[in-house]
Amino acid sequence: MLTLLALALSTLLLLPSALADGLYSKTSPVLQLDSRAYRSLIEQSNHTSIIEFYAPWCGHCKNLQPAYEKAAKSLSGLAKVAAVNCDAEENKPFCGSMGVQGFPTLKIVRPGKKVGKPMVEDYRGERTAKGIVDAVVEKIPNHVRRLKDADYEAWLEEGGESARPKAILFSEKGTVSALLKAVAVDFLGAIDVAQIRNKELEAVEIFNVEKFPALVLLPGTGKDPVHYNGEMKKEAIVAFLSQAASPNPDPAPKEKKAKTSSASTNKSQASKASSSFSKASASHESKDSESAKASQTSETLEDASNPTESPDPKVATDKSQQPIKVPDVAPPISTLPDGLSLQQKCLNTKAKICLLALLPENPIPETATAISSLSEIHHKHAQAKRTLFPFYQLPASNSQASALRTKLGLASGTVEILAVNGKRGWYRHYPGTAFSQSAVEDWVDAIRMGDTAKHSLPSGLVVPAEGLPTEEVKMDFGSAEALREAMKGQMPEGMGFEVEEIDDEMYERLMRQEPGKAGAGEEQGGKENVPPKEEEGGHDEL
């Protein structure tokens, strides 16, 4: 009897250890993480990742395993596919801090504006290999410039004598592949990467491109272009480009951490997260054991869909004592408040391409996301001094925005993005429902390159330009000095001028001044000053 009890006790003691082994073996293409590995391999990386938070006893997790490993193989070299065993005691604080409340939980982690500060969002797509791959590929940062005959020479000259090496992919396709995006991430800051379509005949001829796709490396000033003759595989391309510059280390180099006095606080928070998570996990395990055969759907305790920044942000270091660098904040895109302004800017027979964001009457989460993405894209092009068509946001109160929705069959309670060309009478409609900067930027690039389908604008939306009132011309020089600078070189030779600032009271007095005063009637050179003819409105004709 004692022997049986001892055997049963030893079995129970070994059970947690067996569960902690996890679902994925050491030979699996899925990267296995704990909190330290997450911070070094995922948080610091320039690459996009997807992470599964699971428990070995979870039926849904077991069902997902084959599809997840298949996705990992497909994404090899493009993005990272990882998993965290939340049933392991040492991982429970980390899983709790990541907001995991059900199994399996999948989160996509993409690089943020600062190294070590990625953006984390829940994956809520299909639990299939294709669904996972497509979602991750969409989140890969796009650092590839799409060029045409009109602008490739300017791009080649960027940086002057100290310019970085450059690489150009000549392709028959208009969109940028996940492979090229991943290569650009590997060489970010070391080699500038661009793509040119085969219909750009001038560039194709200059670089002697005869077949597509073709990769050309420009090692630097004074060096001849080098054509790549290998397979279009990630490892081979990286090896080829490495002759000009070394790829970035992955993850990015670690920054030194300052010692802080908040260690006890962090331990307390971790303990609370671990305790809370353990209770939820135990409850979930109990429910799982009582459930019927698992299907490939999520086991959710509580909805937690809001994207968050990476948890446990870095503590302040000695650098925090240095002057604060003001971030380069993108100004929001302009608003066209009424129908007339929209017609004057975009919906007339002389207007060229405009990009319009139609906003719903009641704000929804997608409103802020779409405006933020469009503002960042427009600001990015403005900072680089690249020509881009104007972006505008249209509130629901704009009558012509309502007409656009009605005639194009668009819903009233959603955010819609359109590109319109009044002169040529066409429009293009953004097809997605997610408005991430990378997705919208790819669509904008496709418009610039002429790669998306056009649709004819319905009659009645575009008005004759000649029938519109002239837009008010505003000349705000800001100061007398600015006006003086603006007038330099525009005065006849030998003639000068003086600028005197006056206050509002003086301005109003001059506007009310009656004809005949201020020198009227005085003789100059034997001639009398003739007062100007007064218009019916009571103002002097100037």
C-alpha positions as CSV (number, residue, x, y, z in Angstrom):
1,M,0.0,0.0,0.0
2,L,2.8,2.4,0.9
3,T,4.6,1.5,-2.4
4,L,1.5,2.4,-4.4
5,L,1.1,5.7,-2.6
6,A,4.7,6.5,-3.2
7,L,4.4,5.7,-6.9
8,A,1.2,7.8,-7.2
9,L,2.9,10.7,-5.4
10,S,6.0,10.6,-7.6
11,T,3.7,10.6,-10.7
12,L,1.9,13.7,-9.5
13,L,5.2,15.5,-8.7
14,L,6.5,14.7,-12.2
15,L,3.3,15.9,-14.0
16,P,4.0,19.7,-14.0
17,S,7.5,19.0,-15.3
18,A,6.1,16.9,-18.1
19,L,3.6,19.6,-19.0
20,A,6.4,22.2,-19.0
21,D,8.1,20.4,-21.8
22,G,5.5,22.0,-24.1
23,L,4.1,21.1,-27.5
24,Y,7.0,22.0,-29.7
25,S,10.2,19.9,-29.8
26,K,13.7,21.3,-30.1
27,T,13.7,20.4,-33.8
28,S,10.5,22.3,-34.5
29,P,10.6,25.4,-36.8
30,V,8.7,27.2,-34.0
31,L,11.0,29.2,-31.8
32,Q,10.4,28.5,-28.1
33,L,10.5,31.5,-25.8
34,D,10.5,32.6,-22.2
35,S,10.5,36.2,-21.0
36,R,14.2,36.7,-21.4
37,A,14.2,35.2,-24.9
38,Y,11.2,37.4,-25.8
39,R,13.1,40.6,-24.8
40,S,16.3,39.7,-26.6
41,L,15.0,37.9,-29.8
42,I,11.6,39.5,-30.4
43,E,11.4,42.9,-28.6
44,Q,14.8,44.0,-29.9
45,S,14.3,42.7,-33.5
46,N,13.7,44.7,-36.7
47,H,11.6,41.8,-37.9
48,T,7.9,41.1,-37.4
49,S,7.0,38.1,-35.2
50,I,3.9,36.1,-34.2
51,I,3.8,34.4,-30.8
52,E,1.4,31.7,-29.6
53,F,0.7,31.6,-25.9
54,Y,-0.5,28.1,-25.0
55,A,-0.8,25.3,-22.4
56,P,0.1,21.7,-23.2
57,W,-3.2,20.4,-21.8
58,C,-5.2,22.7,-24.1
59,G,-7.0,20.8,-26.8
60,H,-7.4,23.7,-29.1
61,C,-3.6,24.3,-28.8
62,K,-2.9,20.8,-29.9
63,N,-5.2,21.2,-32.9
64,L,-3.4,24.3,-33.9
65,Q,0.1,22.8,-33.6
66,P,0.4,21.3,-37.2
67,A,-0.9,24.5,-38.9
68,Y,1.3,26.7,-36.7
69,E,4.5,24.6,-37.6
70,K,3.5,24.7,-41.2
71,A,3.2,28.5,-41.0
72,A,6.6,28.7,-39.3
73,K,8.2,26.8,-42.3
74,S,6.5,29.1,-44.8
75,L,7.7,32.3,-42.9
76,S,11.3,31.1,-42.5
77,G,13.6,34.0,-43.3
78,L,10.7,36.4,-43.6
79,A,9.4,36.7,-40.0
80,K,9.7,34.9,-36.7
81,V,7.2,32.3,-35.4
82,A,7.4,31.6,-31.7
83,A,5.6,30.0,-28.8
84,V,5.4,30.4,-25.0
85,N,4.4,27.6,-22.7
86,C,2.3,29.4,-20.2
87,D,1.9,26.3,-18.1
88,A,5.6,26.5,-17.1
89,E,5.8,28.1,-13.7
90,E,8.6,30.5,-14.8
91,N,6.6,31.8,-17.7
92,K,3.3,32.5,-15.8
93,P,4.3,36.1,-14.8
94,F,5.3,36.9,-18.4
95,C,2.1,35.4,-19.9
96,G,0.1,37.4,-17.3
97,S,1.9,40.6,-18.2
98,M,1.1,40.1,-21.9
99,G,-2.6,40.0,-21.1
100,V,-3.1,36.3,-21.9
101,Q,-6.5,35.2,-20.6
102,G,-7.2,32.2,-22.8
103,F,-5.5,29.5,-24.9
104,P,-4.3,29.6,-27.5
105,T,-3.7,33.4,-27.7
106,L,-1.8,34.6,-30.7
107,K,-0.1,38.0,-30.8
108,I,1.6,39.7,-33.7
109,V,4.7,41.8,-32.7
110,R,5.9,44.4,-35.2
111,P,8.8,46.9,-34.8
112,G,7.9,50.2,-33.3
113,K,9.5,53.6,-33.9
114,K,12.0,52.9,-31.2
115,V,14.1,49.8,-30.8
116,G,12.8,47.7,-27.9
117,K,9.4,49.3,-28.1
118,P,7.4,47.1,-30.5
119,M,3.7,47.2,-31.1
120,V,1.8,44.1,-30.0
121,E,-1.7,43.3,-31.3
122,D,-3.9,40.2,-31.1
123,Y,-4.3,38.0,-34.1
124,R,-7.9,37.2,-34.6
125,G,-7.8,35.6,-38.1
126,E,-8.3,32.1,-39.2
127,R,-6.4,29.4,-37.3
128,T,-4.9,28.0,-40.5
129,A,-1.4,28.1,-41.9
130,K,-2.5,30.4,-44.8
131,G,-4.4,32.7,-42.5
132,I,-1.4,33.1,-40.2
133,V,1.1,33.6,-43.0
134,D,-1.0,36.2,-44.8
135,A,-1.5,38.2,-41.6
136,V,2.1,38.2,-40.7
137,V,3.3,39.1,-44.2
138,E,1.0,42.1,-44.2
139,K,2.8,43.4,-41.0
140,I,6.3,43.1,-42.4
141,P,7.7,46.7,-42.5
142,N,8.2,48.0,-46.0
143,H,11.5,49.9,-46.5
144,V,11.5,49.4,-50.2
145,R,11.2,52.4,-52.5
146,R,9.2,52.0,-55.6
147,L,10.7,54.0,-58.5
148,K,9.7,55.1,-62.0
149,D,11.7,56.5,-64.9
150,A,10.8,60.0,-63.6
151,D,12.4,59.6,-60.2
152,Y,15.0,56.8,-60.2
153,E,17.9,59.2,-61.0
154,A,17.1,61.4,-58.0
155,W,17.1,58.4,-55.8
156,L,20.5,57.3,-57.1
157,E,21.9,60.7,-56.2
158,E,20.6,60.7,-52.7
159,G,23.5,60.9,-50.2
160,G,26.0,62.3,-52.6
161,E,29.6,61.1,-52.2
162,S,28.8,59.4,-48.9
163,A,25.8,57.6,-50.2
164,R,25.1,54.0,-49.0
165,P,25.2,51.1,-51.5
166,K,21.9,50.5,-53.3
167,A,20.1,47.5,-54.6
168,I,17.3,47.5,-57.3
169,L,14.9,44.7,-58.1
170,F,13.5,44.9,-61.6
171,S,10.2,43.0,-61.6
172,E,7.1,42.4,-63.7
173,K,5.0,42.7,-60.6
174,G,3.8,46.0,-59.1
175,T,3.6,44.9,-55.5
176,V,6.6,44.5,-53.2
177,S,7.1,40.9,-52.2
178,A,7.5,39.7,-48.6
179,L,11.0,38.4,-49.6
180,L,12.2,41.8,-50.8
181,K,10.7,43.5,-47.7
182,A,12.6,41.0,-45.5
183,V,15.8,41.7,-47.3
184,A,15.4,45.4,-46.9
185,V,14.9,44.9,-43.2
186,D,18.1,42.8,-43.0
187,F,20.1,45.7,-44.6
188,L,18.1,48.6,-43.1
189,G,20.5,51.5,-42.7
190,A,23.3,49.7,-44.6
191,I,21.9,49.2,-48.2
192,D,19.0,51.2,-49.7
193,V,16.6,48.9,-51.5
194,A,14.2,49.8,-54.4
195,Q,12.0,48.2,-56.9
196,I,11.4,49.2,-60.5
197,R,8.7,47.7,-62.8
198,N,9.6,46.3,-66.2
199,K,7.4,48.9,-68.0
200,E,9.9,51.7,-66.9
201,L,11.8,51.3,-70.1
202,E,14.4,54.0,-69.5
203,A,15.7,52.5,-66.3
204,V,15.5,48.9,-67.7
205,E,17.7,50.0,-70.6
206,I,20.2,52.0,-68.5
207,F,20.9,48.9,-66.3
208,N,20.9,46.4,-69.2
209,V,18.1,44.3,-67.7
210,E,17.1,41.6,-70.1
211,K,15.0,39.2,-68.0
212,F,12.8,39.6,-64.9
213,P,13.1,39.5,-62.0
214,A,16.6,40.9,-62.0
215,L,18.5,42.1,-59.0
216,V,21.2,44.8,-59.5
217,L,23.7,45.9,-56.8
218,L,25.2,49.4,-56.9
219,P,28.2,49.0,-54.5
220,G,29.0,52.7,-54.3
221,T,30.3,55.8,-56.1
222,G,32.5,55.0,-59.0
223,K,31.9,51.3,-58.9
224,D,30.1,49.4,-61.7
225,P,26.7,47.8,-61.1
226,V,26.7,44.1,-60.3
227,H,24.0,41.8,-61.6
228,Y,22.8,38.9,-59.5
229,N,22.6,35.5,-61.3
230,G,21.5,33.2,-58.4
231,E,18.2,31.9,-57.2
232,M,15.6,34.3,-55.7
233,K,16.2,32.8,-52.3
234,K,16.7,34.8,-49.1
235,E,20.0,33.3,-48.0
236,A,21.6,33.6,-51.5
237,I,20.4,37.2,-51.9
238,V,21.8,38.2,-48.5
239,A,25.1,36.6,-49.3
240,F,25.2,38.5,-52.6
241,L,24.4,41.9,-51.0
242,S,26.9,41.3,-48.2
243,Q,29.8,42.0,-50.6
244,A,28.7,45.7,-50.3
245,A,27.6,45.9,-46.7
246,S,27.0,43.6,-43.7
247,P,23.4,42.8,-42.8
248,N,22.2,44.0,-39.4
249,P,22.6,41.8,-36.4
250,D,19.4,40.3,-35.3
251,P,18.3,41.1,-32.7
252,A,19.6,44.7,-32.6
253,P,22.5,45.5,-30.2
254,K,21.3,45.8,-26.6
255,E,21.4,49.1,-24.8
256,K,22.9,49.2,-21.3
257,K,20.4,49.2,-18.6
258,A,20.8,51.3,-15.5
259,K,20.4,49.9,-12.1
260,T,17.2,51.0,-10.5
261,S,15.7,50.8,-7.0
262,S,12.4,49.5,-8.3
263,A,13.4,45.8,-8.3
264,S,11.2,45.0,-5.4
265,T,8.3,46.8,-7.1
266,N,8.8,44.8,-10.3
267,K,9.0,41.5,-8.3
268,S,5.8,42.4,-6.6
269,Q,4.0,43.2,-9.9
270,A,5.4,40.0,-11.4
271,S,4.1,38.0,-8.4
272,K,0.7,39.5,-8.7
273,A,0.6,38.8,-12.5
274,S,1.8,35.2,-11.8
275,S,-0.9,34.7,-9.1
276,S,-3.7,36.1,-11.2
277,F,-2.6,34.2,-14.3
278,S,-2.2,30.9,-12.3
279,K,-5.8,31.1,-11.0
280,A,-7.1,31.8,-14.5
281,S,-5.0,29.0,-16.0
282,A,-6.1,26.5,-13.4
283,S,-9.8,27.4,-13.9
284,H,-9.3,27.1,-17.7
285,E,-7.6,23.7,-17.4
286,S,-10.6,22.5,-15.3
287,K,-13.0,23.7,-17.9
288,D,-11.0,22.2,-20.7
289,S,-11.1,18.7,-19.0
290,E,-14.9,18.9,-18.8
291,S,-15.4,20.0,-22.4
292,A,-16.2,17.9,-25.4
293,K,-13.7,17.1,-28.2
294,A,-11.8,20.3,-29.0
295,S,-12.2,22.1,-32.3
296,Q,-9.7,24.6,-33.8
297,T,-11.2,27.7,-32.2
298,S,-10.0,29.9,-29.4
299,E,-10.6,29.1,-25.8
300,T,-11.3,32.5,-24.4
301,L,-11.8,33.5,-20.8
302,E,-12.2,37.2,-21.5
303,D,-11.9,39.4,-24.6
304,A,-8.8,41.6,-24.6
305,S,-8.5,42.9,-28.1
306,N,-6.9,46.3,-27.6
307,P,-3.4,46.5,-29.1
308,T,-0.8,47.4,-26.5
309,E,2.8,48.4,-26.4
310,S,5.3,45.8,-25.3
311,P,4.9,45.2,-21.5
312,D,7.6,46.0,-18.9
313,P,9.0,49.0,-20.7
314,K,12.7,49.9,-20.1
315,V,13.5,51.9,-17.1
316,A,15.0,55.4,-17.3
317,T,18.8,55.4,-17.8
318,D,21.4,58.1,-17.5
319,K,20.3,59.3,-20.9
320,S,17.1,60.6,-19.4
321,Q,19.1,63.4,-17.8
322,Q,20.2,64.6,-21.3
323,P,18.1,67.2,-23.2
324,I,14.9,65.7,-24.5
325,K,14.8,65.2,-28.3
326,V,11.4,66.4,-29.6
327,P,9.9,63.7,-31.8
328,D,9.0,64.5,-35.4
329,V,5.2,64.4,-35.1
330,A,3.3,64.1,-38.4
331,P,0.7,66.9,-38.7
332,P,-2.8,65.6,-39.5
333,I,-3.9,65.7,-43.1
334,S,-6.1,68.7,-44.1
335,T,-9.9,68.8,-43.8
336,L,-12.3,69.8,-46.5
337,P,-15.3,70.9,-44.4
338,D,-17.9,71.5,-47.2
339,G,-18.9,70.4,-50.7
340,L,-17.5,73.6,-52.4
341,S,-14.0,73.1,-51.0
342,L,-14.1,69.4,-52.2
343,Q,-15.1,70.5,-55.7
344,Q,-12.5,73.2,-55.8
345,K,-9.7,70.8,-54.8
346,C,-10.7,67.5,-56.3
347,L,-14.0,67.1,-58.0
348,N,-13.7,69.4,-61.0
349,T,-12.6,68.8,-64.6
350,K,-9.1,70.2,-64.0
351,A,-8.3,68.5,-60.7
352,K,-5.7,65.8,-60.7
353,I,-5.4,62.9,-58.2
354,C,-6.6,63.5,-54.6
355,L,-6.7,61.0,-51.8
356,L,-9.9,61.3,-49.7
357,A,-10.6,59.7,-46.3
358,L,-14.4,59.6,-45.8
359,L,-15.2,59.7,-42.1
360,P,-18.3,58.3,-40.4
361,E,-20.6,60.6,-38.4
362,N,-19.9,58.7,-35.2
363,P,-16.2,58.1,-34.5
364,I,-15.0,54.5,-34.5
365,P,-11.6,53.1,-33.7
366,E,-10.7,52.8,-37.3
367,T,-11.1,56.6,-37.7
368,A,-8.1,57.5,-35.7
369,T,-6.0,54.6,-37.2
370,A,-6.8,55.7,-40.8
371,I,-6.0,59.4,-40.2
372,S,-2.8,58.6,-38.3
373,S,-1.6,56.2,-41.1
374,L,-2.4,58.7,-43.8
375,S,-0.8,61.6,-41.9
376,E,2.4,59.6,-41.3
377,I,2.6,58.6,-45.0
378,H,2.1,62.1,-46.3
379,H,4.5,63.5,-43.8
380,K,7.1,60.9,-44.7
381,H,7.0,62.0,-48.4
382,A,7.0,65.7,-47.5
383,Q,10.1,65.2,-45.3
384,A,11.9,63.4,-48.2
385,K,10.7,66.2,-50.5
386,R,9.0,63.7,-52.8
387,T,6.1,64.8,-54.9
388,L,2.8,63.1,-53.8
389,F,-0.8,63.9,-54.5
390,P,-2.7,65.7,-51.7
391,F,-4.5,63.9,-48.9
392,Y,-7.7,65.2,-47.3
393,Q,-10.2,64.0,-44.7
394,L,-13.9,64.6,-45.3
395,P,-16.2,64.8,-42.3
396,A,-19.7,63.3,-42.5
397,S,-21.1,66.9,-42.6
398,N,-19.5,67.5,-46.0
399,S,-22.4,67.2,-48.4
400,Q,-20.3,66.0,-51.3
401,A,-18.8,63.3,-49.1
402,S,-22.4,62.0,-48.6
403,A,-22.9,62.1,-52.3
404,L,-19.8,60.1,-52.9
405,R,-20.9,57.4,-50.5
406,T,-24.4,57.3,-52.1
407,K,-23.2,57.1,-55.7
408,L,-20.4,54.7,-55.1
409,G,-22.5,52.4,-52.9
410,L,-20.4,52.9,-49.7
411,A,-21.7,52.3,-46.2
412,S,-22.3,55.4,-44.1
413,G,-20.9,54.2,-40.8
414,T,-17.4,53.1,-42.0
415,V,-14.1,54.7,-42.8
416,E,-13.6,54.7,-46.6
417,I,-10.4,55.8,-48.5
418,L,-10.7,56.8,-52.1
419,A,-8.3,58.1,-54.7
420,V,-10.1,60.3,-57.3
421,N,-9.0,62.0,-60.5
422,G,-11.6,64.6,-61.6
423,K,-9.8,65.5,-64.8
424,R,-9.8,61.8,-66.0
425,G,-13.0,60.9,-64.3
426,W,-11.8,57.8,-62.4
427,Y,-11.6,56.6,-58.8
428,R,-9.9,53.8,-56.8
429,H,-11.3,52.4,-53.6
430,Y,-9.0,51.1,-50.8
431,P,-10.1,47.4,-50.4
432,G,-9.1,46.7,-46.8
433,T,-10.9,47.1,-43.5
434,A,-7.6,47.4,-41.5
435,F,-5.8,50.7,-41.9
436,S,-2.3,50.0,-40.7
437,Q,0.4,52.3,-42.1
438,S,2.1,49.5,-44.0
439,A,-1.1,48.3,-45.7
440,V,-2.3,51.8,-46.7
441,E,1.2,52.8,-47.9
442,D,1.3,49.7,-50.2
443,W,-2.0,50.8,-51.7
444,V,-0.8,54.4,-52.1
445,D,2.4,53.1,-53.8
446,A,0.2,51.0,-56.1
447,I,-1.7,54.1,-57.2
448,R,1.5,56.0,-57.8
449,M,2.7,53.1,-60.0
450,G,-0.6,52.7,-61.8
451,D,-1.1,49.1,-60.5
452,T,-4.6,49.2,-59.2
453,A,-7.9,48.9,-61.0
454,K,-9.7,52.1,-62.0
455,H,-13.5,52.7,-61.9
456,S,-15.4,55.5,-63.7
457,L,-16.8,58.2,-61.5
458,P,-20.6,58.4,-61.8
459,S,-22.0,61.4,-63.6
460,G,-22.8,64.4,-61.6
461,L,-19.9,64.2,-59.1
462,V,-17.4,66.1,-61.2
463,V,-18.3,69.7,-62.0
464,P,-16.8,72.1,-64.7
465,A,-13.8,73.9,-63.3
466,E,-14.9,77.1,-65.1
467,G,-18.1,77.3,-63.1
468,L,-16.5,77.3,-59.7
469,P,-15.7,80.5,-57.8
470,T,-12.0,81.3,-57.6
471,E,-10.4,80.2,-54.4
472,E,-9.3,82.9,-52.0
473,V,-5.6,83.6,-52.3
474,K,-4.0,84.0,-48.9
475,M,-0.6,85.7,-48.5
476,D,0.6,85.4,-45.0
477,F,4.2,86.6,-44.8
478,G,4.2,86.4,-41.0
479,S,6.3,89.6,-40.5
480,A,7.6,92.7,-42.2
481,E,11.0,91.1,-42.5
482,A,9.5,88.1,-44.3
483,L,7.7,90.4,-46.7
484,R,10.9,92.4,-47.3
485,E,12.7,89.1,-48.2
486,A,9.8,88.0,-50.5
487,M,10.0,91.3,-52.4
488,K,13.7,91.3,-52.9
489,G,14.6,91.1,-56.6
490,Q,11.1,91.9,-57.7
491,M,11.4,95.8,-57.6
492,P,12.5,97.8,-60.7
493,E,16.2,98.7,-60.6
494,G,16.9,101.8,-58.5
495,M,13.5,101.6,-56.7
496,G,13.2,100.7,-53.1
497,F,10.4,100.5,-50.6
498,E,9.7,100.7,-46.9
499,V,7.6,98.5,-44.8
500,E,5.9,99.8,-41.7
501,E,3.8,97.6,-39.4
502,I,0.5,99.1,-38.1
503,D,-1.8,98.0,-35.4
504,D,-5.4,97.0,-35.8
505,E,-6.7,100.4,-34.7
506,M,-4.7,102.2,-37.4
507,Y,-5.8,99.7,-40.0
508,E,-9.5,100.3,-39.2
509,R,-9.0,104.1,-39.3
510,L,-7.3,103.9,-42.7
511,M,-10.2,101.8,-44.0
512,R,-12.8,104.2,-42.8
513,Q,-10.9,107.3,-44.0
514,E,-13.0,109.6,-46.2
515,P,-11.8,110.6,-49.7
516,G,-10.3,114.1,-49.8
517,K,-8.4,113.7,-46.5
518,A,-4.8,112.8,-46.1
519,G,-3.5,115.3,-48.7
520,A,-6.5,115.7,-51.0
521,G,-6.7,119.2,-52.5
522,E,-3.1,120.0,-51.8
523,E,-1.1,121.1,-54.8
524,Q,2.0,119.1,-55.9
525,G,3.9,120.5,-58.9
526,G,0.9,122.7,-59.9
527,K,-1.4,119.8,-60.1
528,E,-4.2,119.0,-57.7
529,N,-4.6,115.5,-56.3
530,V,-7.8,114.0,-57.6
531,P,-9.7,112.0,-55.0
532,P,-10.4,108.4,-56.2
533,K,-13.9,107.6,-57.4
534,E,-16.1,106.3,-54.6
535,E,-17.9,103.0,-55.2
536,E,-21.5,102.5,-54.2
537,G,-20.4,100.2,-51.4
538,G,-18.8,103.1,-49.5
539,H,-15.1,101.9,-50.0
540,D,-12.4,103.6,-52.0
541,E,-11.5,102.0,-55.3
542,L,-7.9,100.9,-55.0
